[in-house]
Amino acid sequence: MGYFALDIGSSFIKYAVLDIENRQIRGKGKTAMPSPVSGRATRYEIRAEEIWNIVEMLTEQILRKEKVLDGILLCTQMQGFVILNENSEAVTSYISWQDNRCLECHDGKTWLQEMEDMGCDRLMEHSGVRLRAGLGMCNLYVTLREIQGGAEGRWFCTLGSYIIRKMTGNHICHITNGAATGLADIVERQWNHPLIEKIGAGGLRFPELALEMECCGYYESEGNRIPVYPDIGDHQACVLGSMVRPEQDVNINIGTAGLLGIVTDAYRQGEGEVRPYFGNQYLNTVRGLCGGRDLKCIAGFIKDSVEAVTGQKVRPKEIWDVIGRIPEREGSDALEIEPEFYQGGRIAGITHGNFTLNSLLDAVYRQMGRQYHRALMSVLPTGNRVSRIVYSGGAATSNQGLMTRIAEETGCRWQRALMEDESLLGLYRMALLISGRCKTMEETSALAQNIEIVKEISGLT
């Protein structure tokens, strides 16, 4: 017995069985997300049916091994969407948060500029986000003008609610995922219908917003009838699994890009974004910070240079081991760096003696530390001081040099999250609540410590 957990991310679908009776996470594994559909550079779409086929395959495989499950828990990448017809067939692909179609031009302006001119931002006071590329509502505005038949009578799904609909037939998503589209009022915790009408989406049927973790319906297979629970946002799951203390710790999650989040008790719109959290709390967030994709640019340059000089192939791990070391502090001759290399960074101040690998890494990590410090100051409630960073995400936790430099710049002590794939530990805490083992989120913190990781469930692919 246990809960089957699925973390549907940008690169991988990760999974495990959460055994709360034996305090184990069993059979932790991952499989790659389907490749995006080829097309315009501004577009990032994945065929929704391909995602569902993988989820269904994994669920059936786990059922054959486990026989009985207590429930299915989901966390998913946020901001994207799928539009379905009345037969639950996908009219669009899954349009990801990495999609930038709203930056395409028509009639001399971008779609995003058109939305600004329409005054959409004036209806977003309590959305927690601002108009920007990649936001679900902005890409939805474009999509509804492209698909035959438009919005009328069709169903809007977050990625998680699409999976829930395929599993149960019901149309439900968690507030954490609904809010990430930009189309919800996170103070009132309901869909923002004036904004939905404004962008021409009033004819769509939106999922019911789940505010708690009540059962959404049942997945039925060969005599099994398994409860399915609401999809929670992957960022919230990650923060929950990082075991941060509200208004005392900051979670820095560095994967493909960087995210910073601190849990607060009241809605305060600052420079960053505000995301709904659990127990009527909020997650003050700064997104789009320097991350793994920027460091990958440096890694690629080093790898290419070594191979060109030596004629020998270098394993990526060897390069990342070098990049992860703590660089020695450089003096006044340190390089000047803008480390957003993925989108167009800058290296300046090069002299005859300062362009070394050590000086490069020292300057990059110092500037990234300052960027994360500024981000923290922009979302920290007035008068509060954070004393600890909890790091998560592979680009952070495998990089001692980066973690050390960010902590030095912020003046905080630091630690890694308790386990890799901390979102699964976040879902474990949810399972403790759903099962009745714990009554409050605070109670789950103690029981989620010292979880045993049992690596294999024989035969699962």
N, C-alpha and C positions, 0 to 999 in steps of 0.2 A: 504494500500500500504506500501511496505517496502522491504528491502533486507533480504533474508534468509541467515544466517551465520552459517557455520559448522566449528567446530574446531575438527579435527580428531587427537586425541592424543594417547598416549601409553596406558592409562588406560580407558579413556572415550572418547566418541564422544559428544561434547557439542554443543548446538545450541541456536539460538535466532532469533527474527525478529528485524532488525535495522530500526527503524522508524525515519528518519532524519527530516521529516516534523514537528513532535511533540517532537523531541529530546528525544526519548525513546528507550530503549532496552527492548523488550517485550518477555515474554514466555521463559525466559532463563531456560534451563534444560540440562540434560545429561543422557546418557545411556552407559552402560559398553561396552567396546570393546570386540569382541569375544575372547574366550580363545585360546591360542596358541596350535598348533598341538603338541601332545606328540611325543617325539623322543629323539635324542641324547642331552646331556646337553649343547653342544655347539651350538645347533640350536634353533632359535626362529622364527617360521613361523606362520602366521595366514591365513586361507583360504580367499583369496581375495573376493570370491563371498559372504562370510558371511558379510564382511565389506560393500560391495555394497548393500546387501539386507537391512541392517540397514539404510544406507544413503537414499536409495530409499523410504523406509517406512516412514522415518521422513519427506522427501520432499513431499510425497503425503499427509501425514497428515496435514502438514502446509498449503498445497494448499487447502485442504478441508475447513480449518478454515479461511484463508486469502483471498481466491478466486483469487486475483491478486497479483503478486509479481513484483518488479522492477528488481530483479536479484538475483543470487545465488553467494555468496562469500565463498571461502574456505581457511582455513589454515590447514596444516597437519604436523604431525611428519615427520622428515626429514631422509635422508640417506638410507632408505629402497627402495625396488623396486619389481615390478611384471613383468614377461615376458608373453606376449600374443601371440596367433597365429593370422593368417589373419582374423579370424572370431571374434576377440576380446574376445576369450576364454582364461582363465588363464592357461598357461602351468606350471607355478610354483605357489606356495602360495605367499602371501606378505612376503618377507624376510626382517625382521625388522632391525633397527639399534642395537637391542639387540642381534643379531645373531653373533656368533663368529666362524663360520665354517672355516674361513681362518686361525685359529689357530690349526686346525686339521693337523696331520702329514701324510705325504706320502713320500716314498723313503728317509726316514731319516731326513726330514725337514718339517716345516710347509709351507702351501701355501703362507703365508705372507712372509716368508724367501725367497721362490722361486721368488716372485714378486720383492723383494729387489735385489736378484741376477740378475734378468732380467734388472735392471736399470729403473724400472717404476718411481722411485722418481725423476730421472733426467728430466722427461717430465712433472713434476708437479709444475714448478716454479711459475706459476700464478693460481694455483688451490685454493690457500688459505688454503689448508689442507696438511697433510703428510700421508704417508702410516701408517695405524693402523688397529687394529681389529675393526669390526663394520662398517667400511667405506663401502659404497655401492659398489664401484668399486672392493674392495678386495673380498667381498662375491659374486659378479658377476663373477669374475674370476673362482672361485670354481664351481659355479652353472652351468656355460656353459660347464664344463667338466663332469657334472653329468647327464644333461638332454639329452634325446635321440633327435638327430637332431641338437643339438647345437644352434648356433645363426642364421643361414641363414634364411632370410625371416620373422623373428619374430620381435615383437615390444617390446621395452624397455619402461617401465612406472615407474615414481615415483608414490607414493601412490596417490598424487593429480591428476597427469595426467591420472591415471587409472580411477579415478572418473569422470574426465572431458570427457574421451573417452566414458565411459558408458552413460554419460548424453547427449553428443552432437555428438558422432561419430568422433570427431576431436582429433588430436594427438598433444597436446600442454602442456607445463608446464612452470611455472614461473622460472626465473633465480635463485631465492633464493632456490628453491627446486632442480633444476638441478645441481647447484654448490655443494650442500650438498653431492652428490654422489661421488665427487672427480674427475668427468669426464669432468668438464668444465674449461675454461679459464675465470676467472672472471674479468680480465683486459680488454680483448677483448670482453667479454660477448658472448661467443659462445662455442659450444662443442669442446673439445680437441681431434680432430680426430687422431693425432698420438698416443695419449695414448689409445684411444679406440681400435685402430688397434693392439697396443702392447699387450693388454690383451685378444685378440681374439674375440672382440665384434664388429668387423667391419661389420659383416653380419646383425646386429640388426638395426632396424629402430628406431631412437631416436626422441623424440618429438621436435617440434619447440619450441625454447626458447622465451618466452614472456618477454620483458624487461619492459613493462609498464602494465597497467591494461585494455587493450583493450578486447573486448568481444571475447570469444573463440568459441562461437556457442550457440545453444539454446536447452533447455530442454523442450520437448513437452509432454503434458499430458492433455487429455480431453479438447482440444481446447486452452489450455494455451501454450504460446511460450515465455519462460523465458530466458533472457540472462544469460550465465554462464561466470564467470570471472576467471582469472588464479589463481592457487593454490599458496599461499605464504607460506614460511617456518614458522613454529609455533614460533620459536625463534624471528624472525623478527617481527611477529605480536605482540608478547608479548612486545618487546622493544617499538614498535610503540604505543601500548596501555598504556605503563608506562609513556608516555609523557616526556621522557628524552630529554635534550638539548644536541645537538652534542658537543662533546669534553668538556662538563662541568659536566655532570652527568654520573654516572655509574649505569647500571641496574644489580642487583644481583637477579637472579631467582633461588629459591631453591625449587625443588619438589623432585622427586625420587633421582636425583643427582643435583649438583649445577652448574650453568652457570653464567658467568660474561661477560658483554658486554658493550662496549663504541662505540658510533657512531663517525666516523672520515671522513674527506673529501678526503683523499688520501690512496692509497693502500700501506700499510707498512707491510711486513711479519715479524712478531716477533716470540716470543716463543709460542704464542697461534695460533689460527686459524683466518683467515680473511674471512668474509662472505659478499656477496653482500647485500647492503641495498637499500633504495629507493632514487631516485633523484641523481644517480651516487655517492652515498656515500657507505661507508663500515662499517661493524660491527666487530670490533676487539674483539675476543672472547677467553675465556678460558673455556673449558668444563670439565666434569668429576670430579668436585670438590666435597667435602664432602656435603652430603645432607640428605634428609629424610630417605633414606634407611639405612644410618649409625646411625642416631638417633633412628631409629626403633629398632636397636639391643639393645640400652640402655633401651628403653621403654619395650621391651620384657623381659629383665632381671628383671627390677623393678616389672613388673606385675607378673611374675612367683614367685618372692621372696615374695611379699605381699600375694599372694594367698596361697603359701605354708605355710606361718606362720599363717595366719588368717583363712584359710579354706573358705574364702569368695571370690566370683568372683568380679573382678574389671573391670569397664568399661574402654575401651581404652582412652576415653576423660578425665577421671580422672587422668590417668597417664600423658597424654600430657599437661594437665593444670599445673601439677607439673614441668614437664620438661621446660615449657615455662616461668617460673619465672626467674627473674634476680638473679643469684646466688651471694652471698656475695664474695668479693675478698678474696682469700686465700694468705697467706704469703709465706715464703721460703719453707714451707713443701708441697706446691702444687704438685699434681701428674704430672708425665710426660706422655703425651698422644700422640699417633699417631691415630687420630680419623677415619681412613678409615676402620671402623669395618666391613663393608659389604664384603670387599675383604681381610681383614686380618689386623686389627689394632693392637695397643699395649697399655697396661697400665703398667707403671713402676714407681719405686720410692715409692712403698707402704711402709708405716711405721705403727707402732702400733697405731698412732693417727690421721692419715690423710686420711684414706679411708672412706670418708663419701659421701653421695649423693651430698651435696653442693660442696665438693672439686672435685668430679668427673665432675659435670656439669661445674664448673668454669674452670677446665682444658680443657675440651672438647671445650667449646665456645671460650676460649682464643686461643687454637691452630687452630680452624677453622677460627677465625678472622685473625690470622697471615697468614694462607694459602690464604685467599681471598685478603689480602693486597699484598702478593707476586704476586698473579695473576694479580692484578690491575697494579702494577708497571711494569709487563712484557709486557703489551699491551698499556700502556699509551704513547701517542706521546711525544717525547723529549721536555722538557720545559713546558709541560702542567701539570696542577694540577686540579684534580677533587674535587669539594667542597661538592657534595651531592650524596648519595646513594638513589636510588629508588628501594625498594624491591618488588618483586612479587613472586608468587608461595606459596602454602599453608604451606610448611615446614618452610618458612621464616616468612610470614606475621602473622602466628598464634603463633609465638615464640618471645616474647618480649626480653627474655634473649639473644637469639642468635643475633637478630638484633642489640641490644645495644652493645654487645661485638665486633661484626665485625666493627661497626662504630667507637668504641673506638680505635681499632687496626689500622684502616685506617686514623683516624683523620678527618673523614667526619661527617657532620650532615646527618640525614636520614629521610625518610618518606616512607609510604606504597604507592603502586600504588593506583590510584583513585577508582578502583573497583576490586573485585575478577574476575577471568577469564578475565584478562586484554587483552588477545588476541582478545576477542570479541570487546573490545573498539578499538583495532587496526584495526579490520575489519570495525568498524563504521567510523573511519577516512578515510579508503579507499572508503567507500560508499559516503562520502562527496565529494571526488574527482571525482568518477565515475559519480555521478549525476550532476556534474557541479556546485554544491553549492559552492565549493572552487576550486581555480585554482592552488594552491600550497599546499604542505604538511604543510608548516608553518601556513597557514590559517586555517587548520583543527584543530590546537591545541586549539584555543579559542572556537570553536563551539563544541568541544568534552568534554568541561568541564560541570559539573553539569548535567549530563545525568540522567534522571529518569529511574529507573529500575521497570518495571511493571512485576510482577512475573508470572502471569498465562495467558495462552491462553487456555480457557476451553476445556477439552477433549483431549488434546495432551498427548500422552504417551511417 
